[in-house]
Amino acid sequence: MNKRLITRVPFPGGSGQTPTGAMQFEGDWPGLFIRGDAAIDLMCKIRALVERLGKQEDPVVGLALMRLQQIADLIERDVVVRREGPT
């Protein structure tokens, strides 16, 4: 598996728990933050969906499934907590 890619953002004055939702850093595009617990659930649902739909004839659906698989892989690599912890 590839090296974990985690960007840590200080959240001064925050509650310590950032909610799932839109997040923007200064002038950059807003992005989507998904809390770890929600991300792991999403990963499981993506994997089940990809398995059920299998190989697709429709190239648009195939590309969408491929992108979803990449997101599930990212969650597995960078979000799922393991004993060795963050580096």
PLY file of the C-alpha trace (Angstrom):
ply
format ascii 1.0
element vertex 87
property float x
property float y
property float z
element edge 86
property int vertex1
property int vertex2
end_header
0.00 0.00 0.00
1.16 3.55 -0.68
2.38 5.97 1.96
-0.46 7.59 3.90
-1.29 11.13 2.76
-2.76 13.16 5.59
-2.97 16.93 5.72
-3.36 18.11 9.30
-5.19 21.38 9.81
-4.94 23.19 13.11
-8.39 24.14 14.28
-7.77 26.69 17.05
-10.76 27.24 19.26
-12.56 24.32 17.68
-14.44 21.67 19.59
-11.98 19.01 18.50
-14.58 17.41 16.22
-14.95 18.83 12.74
-18.32 17.88 11.25
-18.74 16.25 7.84
-19.42 19.00 5.32
-17.93 21.59 3.03
-14.53 23.00 4.00
-12.50 25.77 2.38
-8.91 26.85 2.94
-8.43 30.55 2.26
-8.93 31.27 -1.48
-8.92 27.63 -2.60
-11.97 25.79 -3.94
-14.30 24.46 -1.26
-13.89 20.74 -0.75
-15.76 18.03 1.07
-14.59 16.85 4.47
-15.89 13.47 5.59
-15.27 12.50 9.22
-13.37 9.23 9.63
-16.32 7.26 11.00
-18.54 8.40 8.13
-15.73 7.79 5.62
-15.25 4.18 6.73
-19.00 3.57 6.37
-18.88 5.19 2.92
-15.93 2.99 1.92
-17.91 -0.15 2.82
-20.92 1.04 0.83
-18.76 1.91 -2.20
-17.10 -1.52 -2.12
-20.53 -3.24 -1.93
-21.87 -1.12 -4.79
-18.86 -1.81 -7.02
-19.13 -5.53 -6.28
-22.87 -5.60 -7.09
-22.56 -3.62 -10.31
-19.46 -5.42 -11.54
-18.02 -4.65 -14.96
-20.16 -2.17 -16.86
-20.80 -1.87 -20.58
-21.73 1.81 -20.20
-18.43 3.74 -20.19
-19.87 6.58 -18.09
-20.97 4.16 -15.37
-17.65 2.32 -15.61
-15.69 5.55 -15.13
-17.90 6.58 -12.20
-17.35 3.19 -10.54
-13.61 3.48 -11.14
-13.56 6.90 -9.44
-15.61 5.60 -6.53
-13.16 2.70 -6.19
-10.28 5.21 -6.04
-12.07 7.08 -3.24
-12.64 3.81 -1.34
-8.94 2.96 -1.78
-7.95 6.40 -0.45
-10.17 5.93 2.61
-8.69 2.50 3.25
-5.12 3.77 2.86
-5.35 7.11 4.68
-8.36 7.07 7.00
-8.79 3.58 8.48
-7.00 3.63 11.83
-4.24 1.09 12.21
-2.01 0.20 15.13
1.06 1.96 13.73
-0.85 5.28 13.77
-0.09 8.37 11.70
3.45 9.12 10.63
0 1
1 2
2 3
3 4
4 5
5 6
6 7
7 8
8 9
9 10
10 11
11 12
12 13
13 14
14 15
15 16
16 17
17 18
18 19
19 20
20 21
21 22
22 23
23 24
24 25
25 26
26 27
27 28
28 29
29 30
30 31
31 32
32 33
33 34
34 35
35 36
36 37
37 38
38 39
39 40
40 41
41 42
42 43
43 44
44 45
45 46
46 47
47 48
48 49
49 50
50 51
51 52
52 53
53 54
54 55
55 56
56 57
57 58
58 59
59 60
60 61
61 62
62 63
63 64
64 65
65 66
66 67
67 68
68 69
69 70
70 71
71 72
72 73
73 74
74 75
75 76
76 77
77 78
78 79
79 80
80 81
81 82
82 83
83 84
84 85
85 86
